[in-house]
């Protein structure tokens, strides 16, 4: 059976750098900034899931959290999602140099994302 582990979390913030400093001070998370994508990230510790603090916006209000699920084939997974009452919110999209992602709503309106690519290219991988 194919495995679909969670691999990344995004916590939307009005000020990603300030959010990173908060979590670093409170939990000791290691923070890294990907200058090419202006993406503030926290690294996984002791088998945990890493993630990032994207800037909050219209589609991701401050404090919203989105989990990324690893899949071998985004299109196949989106097909299963739609066949079971879910909806594609953002189709397969390239993450330059890292992989691909898509965003979907489940049958109850919950929002998650799919990821496929090379986790070794990400700070938490």
VENSUL-V157657 format. One record per residue. N is the residue number from 1. RES is the residue in one small letter. SS is DSSP state (~ for helix, > for strand, _ for the rest). PSI is psi in whole degrees, -180 to 180 (NA if undefined). Layout:
<<N;RES;SS;PSI> <N;RES;SS;PSI>>
//
This chain:
<<1;x;_;141> <2;x;_;142> <3;x;_;144> <4;x;_;70> <5;x;_;151> <6;x;>;139> <7;x;>;-8> <8;x;>;144> <9;x;>;143> <10;x;>;130> <11;x;>;106> <12;x;_;138> <13;x;>;143> <14;x;_;-27> <15;x;_;91> <16;x;~;-39> <17;x;~;-41> <18;x;~;-40> <19;x;~;-44> <20;x;~;-44> <21;x;~;-38> <22;x;~;-53> <23;x;~;-31> <24;x;~;-46> <25;x;~;-41> <26;x;~;-46> <27;x;~;-6> <28;x;_;19> <29;x;_;139> <30;x;_;131> <31;x;>;142> <32;x;>;146> <33;x;>;124> <34;x;>;101> <35;x;_;-32> <36;x;_;-30> <37;x;_;2> <38;x;_;54> <39;x;>;113> <40;x;>;121> <41;x;>;153> <42;x;>;145> <43;x;_;148> <44;x;_;143> <45;x;_;139> <46;x;_;50> <47;x;_;4> <48;x;_;178> <49;x;_;129> <50;x;_;-180> <51;x;>;-154> <52;x;>;170> <53;x;_;82> <54;x;_;154> <55;x;>;133> <56;x;_;150> <57;x;>;-167> <58;x;_;-42> <59;x;_;-6> <60;x;>;84> <61;x;_;155> <62;x;_;133> <63;x;_;-13> <64;x;_;148> <65;x;>;134> <66;x;>;130> <67;x;>;141> <68;x;>;129> <69;x;>;129> <70;x;>;137> <71;x;_;151> <72;x;_;-26> <73;x;_;105> <74;x;~;-43> <75;x;~;-42> <76;x;~;-44> <77;x;~;-42> <78;x;~;-37> <79;x;~;-44> <80;x;~;-40> <81;x;~;-49> <82;x;~;-36> <83;x;~;-21> <84;x;_;21> <85;x;_;2> <86;x;_;-180> <87;x;>;137> <88;x;>;123> <89;x;>;-33> <90;x;>;120> <91;x;>;174> <92;x;>;125> <93;x;>;138> <94;x;>;139> <95;x;>;101> <96;x;_;125> <97;x;_;0> <98;x;_;-46> <99;x;>;-144> <100;x;>;157> <101;x;>;164> <102;x;>;156> <103;x;>;140> <104;x;>;161> <105;x;>;137> <106;x;_;-178> <107;x;_;-12> <108;x;_;2> <109;x;_;-4> <110;x;_;142> <111;x;>;129> <112;x;>;176> <113;x;>;156> <114;x;>;150> <115;x;>;140> <116;x;>;141> <117;x;>;-154> <118;x;_;100> <119;x;~;-22> <120;x;~;-18> <121;x;~;-6> <122;x;_;150> <123;x;_;-34> <124;x;_;-4> <125;x;_;NA>>
//
